[in-house]
Amino acid sequence: MKEKFMGIENVYKGTITDTGLDLFLGDPDNQFTFEYVYKKI
């Protein structure tokens, strides 16, 4: 997924399953990467 905000383009990588969405802004193996987790309730 790509997002453009104030002229800066961010590229997110992730997975979607039956229970939620996991997105990473950067390299998932890097400890300083932002991870966004959305779970279905």
Secondary structure in CASP SS format (residue, H / E / C, confidence):
PFRMAT SS
TARGET T0000
AUTHOR 0000-0000-0000
METHOD secondary structure of the structure
MODEL  1
M C 1.00
K E 1.00
E E 1.00
K E 1.00
F E 1.00
M C 1.00
G C 1.00
I E 1.00
E E 1.00
N E 1.00
V E 1.00
Y E 1.00
K E 1.00
G E 1.00
T E 1.00
I E 1.00
T C 1.00
D C 1.00
T C 1.00
G E 1.00
L E 1.00
D E 1.00
L E 1.00
F E 1.00
L E 1.00
G C 1.00
D C 1.00
P C 1.00
D C 1.00
N C 1.00
Q C 1.00
F C 1.00
T C 1.00
F E 1.00
E E 1.00
Y E 1.00
V E 1.00
Y E 1.00
K E 1.00
K C 1.00
I C 1.00
END
